[in-house]
Amino acid sequence: MKYVLIAGASGMIGSIILDECLSSSRINRVISLVRKKSNTTRAKLKEVIIEDFTVYDNHRNLFKNIDTAFFCIGVYTGGVPDKLFKEITVDYAVHFAEMLKEHSPNAKLCLLSGAGADRAEKSKTSFALYKGMAENQIDRLGLEFYAFRPAYIYPVEPRKEPNLMYGIMRNLYPVLRLLGSNFSIKSTELAQAMYEIGIKGTDKKILENKDLIHYLKGQSKFE
């Protein structure tokens, strides 16, 4: 029986992972770090409001005895000023990982990163640069760490698209799917891969979009 910690369970991918964790017989406790309470109430779920995702002084106990942690907090490029974008992408993720390392050093950590993450940290694109920074800093902690790098994520559930580009991409999804495994993945597919690898682990630590699609070909549906 496993203990799971999730940051970002209100998002598109985190919410699917949360649902699967709550329905899984392999997991008996789920701690979800949130900014505000959700409408989800389950016996195995503990929601904790976090005001600042860079300060966990009053929440250290939440990171103890964790088997698997999922960090799915993110923001769309251009959605916030660059300084805040870096804080959310790098600082939030790294502080979460540092707390996990301190209190559950044997835990698996699954980071929702993104295609093009630049570990050389030379990219002039904020998204690639900051995702690469986050991966590097977390990797140096020595956790069992998996970086998930999806390309375009097709939202299976209807939603209001965050900007015009995402609306266009949604309409182009059938074409992207035909182009092969490098270009797109369904939200449910990405969540499934993260969930399964978070529970079981895998040999590969950086999982590009094509790796995720390949991995899923050998997996059954969620239990």
Helices and strands as residue ranges (DSSP letters): E 2-7, H 12-23, E 27-34, E 45-49, G 60-63, E 68-71, H 82-86, I 87-92, H 93-103, E 108-112, H 126-139, E 144-149, E 152-154, H 164-178, E 184-186, H 187-200, E 206-208, H 209-217
